[in-house]
Amino acid sequence: MRDAQQDGMQAVMDNAEVGLALTREGNFEMVSRQFCTTFGIERDRLVGQSTRVIHPSDEAYDEFSARARPSFMQHGHFDGEVMLKRGDGQIFWARMRGRAVVPGDRTRGTIWVIADATQEKDQRDRLSYAASHDRLTGLVNRAAFEAMLDEATAKAAEAPFCALFIDLDRFKQVNDTGGHAAGDALLRDIAHALKAQLRNSDTVARLGGDEFAVLLPKCPIGRSRELAEKLRAAVDSYRLQWEGESYSVGASIGLVAVNGVHANAAEVLRAADEACYAAKRSGRNQVALAAA
């Protein structure tokens, strides 16, 4: 039977504007009115049940436990964003804060504060995406690509890779003749065409203007050259139909193998850029390998 103290605690919890729950040994002992509203589950369907019921899967529950356990051991509490599940199966992001009722003794129960954080996370994700992606093409932007390239270059002695620098041939003619709207349409289409030729592990970026770059992790020089030729052919075969006119461009591509010699991303891009201009000097629309 419930005692007056439990009834008083339940009343306090029910008047809170955030979801509150008391758990012990992996089961719900008490939940607040707002907690039930957040999850869309009636109180009598939660109390006495395993806390697993609010997690999307056994794997998600195990992952959460693996995060929470060391946090309690090291800091005495847990505070983080967790993917959870409502009663109707809808998945959402929640901010969870947990602290033992008696510090250092979780067997006496844990108080959890839970708030829906889906909107806040979505907004952060949108801002993060906007900061790391090119607005016109949706590709990774220069700053994000250089950060990825720096990280890969620092590990290149143990994990060699290849990188490409791509400069479109005759793009200025498209802008001059068809206008910037035509140029933008061509860049968007070329971005999609490049991405379609690459592996899921590869990253293609727009560096600015009509310049693109590609990071090819765990890709030997022979395979990288094949991919570079596929990219060149995809660009060469593309046609933009615009206001009764047909526009085309080529691709001069510089390929550099990175195996620990280059100090940073700037050196890798410089080597690939020099190879790209060697391709242009040799007649454009071809792939050139950077000097070893």
N, C-alpha and C positions, 0 to 999 in steps of 0.2 A: 504493500500500500504506500501511496505517496504521503509524505509528511508535510507540515506547514512550511518548512524550509525549502523543500523542493517546489511547492506551489508558489512560494514567493520568488524563487529564482526563475521559474517559468514565466511569471508575470513580468519580471524585469526583462527577460529575453524577448517576450512578445511585444514589448513597447520599443524595442530597438529598431532603428531604420535600416539596419543591415542584417544579413542572415547570420544567425548564431547557432552553433551546435556544440553539444558536449558529447565527446566520444570516449569510450574506454575499451581497451583491448580489441580495437578494430570494429566496434559496433556503435551505433547511435544510441545514446541514453536520453538526450533531450535535444529538441530542435525548436527554433523560434518560428513565429508566424511568417516573418519575412523570408526565412530560409525555405519554408514550404512553398511560398509564392514564387521564389526564384526558380525552384526546381519543378514546380507544378506537380508536387506530390503531397498527398495528405499526410498529416502527422502520424497517424496510426500505421501507415505503410512504411514509415522510416524508423520509428523508435523500435529498438531491438534488432534492427537489420544491420548487416555488414555495410561498412562505408564503401565497399566495392560497388554498390548499386548506383552511385553517382558518377562513376568513371566509365568511359566509353568501352573499355575492354579490359581483359585480364592483363594484357601487356601494358596498357596505359596505367593501370593501378599499380603494377609492379614498378614501373618507371617513376611514378610519383613517390612511392615508398622509398625507392632508392635515393631520391632527392631529399625527402623529408627527414629520414633517419639520421644521416650525418649532420644535417643542419641543427636538429634538436641536440645532438651530442656535443657539437662544437659551440653553439650559440644559445641553446636553451629555447629556441623558437624556430618557426618556419615562416617565411614570407616570400611568396612567389606567385607567378601566373601559371595556372593549370587548366588544361582542357578537360571539361566535365560534360555530363550528359543530363538533360532534363528528363522528366518522367515520360514525355512523348517521344523520346529518342533524339531530340534535337541536341546537337553538339554546340557548346559555347565556351568562351574563355572566361575564367573567373580569377579574381585576386583572392588568394587564400592566406590567412594569417593564423598561425596556431601557436599556442603556448600551454605548457602543462599547468594544471590547477595548482599543484605543488611543485615548485621549481626543482628539477632534477629527478622527479619521480613521475613518469608518465603512466604508471599503473593506477594513479589516483584520478586519471582522466585528463583530457585535453580540451581546451576551449578553442573553437575555430570561428573566425570571422570571415564570411564569404560574401563577395560582391561581384556582380556581373561586370566584367571588364572588356566585353566584346567590342564596344564602340571605341573605347580608348585604344585598344590594341590595333583595330582596323585603321584608326587615324595614324598611329605611329608607323604601321606598315606602309601606308600610302606615302607618308612623308619620307620614309626610308627608301622606298622605291623611287620616288621622284628625285631624291638626292643622288641615286646611283644609276639612273637610267636616262637615256637620251629621250627627250620629249617627242621628237619627230618620229623616230623609228622604233622606239621601245627597246632598243638594244642597250647593253651596259655602256655607260658613258666613260669618258677618258679617265676621270679621277678614280672611279671604281676599278677600271681595267688596270691602271698603273699600280694600284694597291695589290690586286691579285697577282700581277706580274712580278712585283717586288717580292711577294711571299714565295712564289714559285722559284724565282731566281735564287733566293737565299738557300733553297733546298736542292738546287739543281745538281750538285755534285753527287747526291744520293738518288735523286729522282729527275733525270734529264728530261727535257721536253723540247718542243719546237714552237715557234711563234711566226706569225705572218703579218706583214704590213701591206695593205691593199690601197692603191690609189686609182680612182676611176679615170679612164682616158676619155677625152672629149666631153666631159661633163659640162664645162663652161659653155659649150655650144648649145646645150639643152637649155640652160638658164637664159642665155642671150636670145635664143630664137623662140622658145616656148614660154619663157617667163619663169619666175621663181615657183609658181604653183606647179608647173610641170616638173621642175627640178625636184621639188619636195616629193611629188608623187613617185618619181623615179627612185629617189633615195629610199623611200619606204618599201617599194617593191624589191629593190636590190637587197635591202636588209633581210627581207623574208627569204629571198632566193639563196642568200649566203647561209642563213641559219638552217635551211632545209637540207643542205648538203653535209652538215657536220654531225658529229656524234653527240650524244647527250652530255658527255663529259667535257666537250669543248665549249669555249666562250668566244663569241664574236661581239665586238664593240664598235661603236662609231666614235672615232676620235675627234671628229669635227669636220665640217665641210663635206668633201667627198672622200675622206680618208677613213678606212676601217682597219681593225686589227683583230687577230684571232690567236687565242691561246690553245695549244694542242698538248694537253698533259699525256704523259706515258705514250708518246707517239714517235716512233723512230723516224729518221730522216726520209727513208724511202716511202713510208706510208704518208708522211706529211707532204711530200712532193705530189703524191697521187691526189690527196685532198685539195692541195693548192690548185692543181690542174682542173679538178672538178669545179672549184669555185670560179676559176677563170672562164671555163666553158659555160657555166650557168649565167655569168654576167654577159658574156659575148652573145649568147643566144636570146637574151631578153630584148623585148621591144616594147616601148611605151607608145600606145596609141593616144594621141592628145590633139583634140580640135582638128581632126582631119590629117594630122601629120604623124609620122612614125619616127621615134627617136631611139637611138641605141648608143651604148657606151662599151668600152673595153675595160680590162682590169690588168694593171701592172702590179705584180705581186713579188715582194721580197720575202724570202724564207731564211730563218736563222735557227740553227740548232744550239740549244742552251744546255751546257753540261758542267757548269761551275766556273767557267772562265770569266763570264760577265759579272760585274760587281753589283749591278742593280737594274731596275726596269729601264731606266734612261739609256743605259748602254745597250740593252737588248733592242729597244725600239730604234736606237740610232743605227745599229747594224742592219736591222730589217729594212729601215728606211733607205739606207745606202744601197742595199740590194734591189729595192724597188726602183730606185732611180737608174740603176744599171739596166734593169729590164726596160725602162722607158728609153734609155739611150740606144738600146739594141733593137728598137722598133715598136715598143709598146705591146700591150696585150700578151704578156708572157710571164713566166715564173723565173726568177733569178735567185740563186743560192748565195747567201752572204759568205764572204771570205772567212776561212777558218781562223 
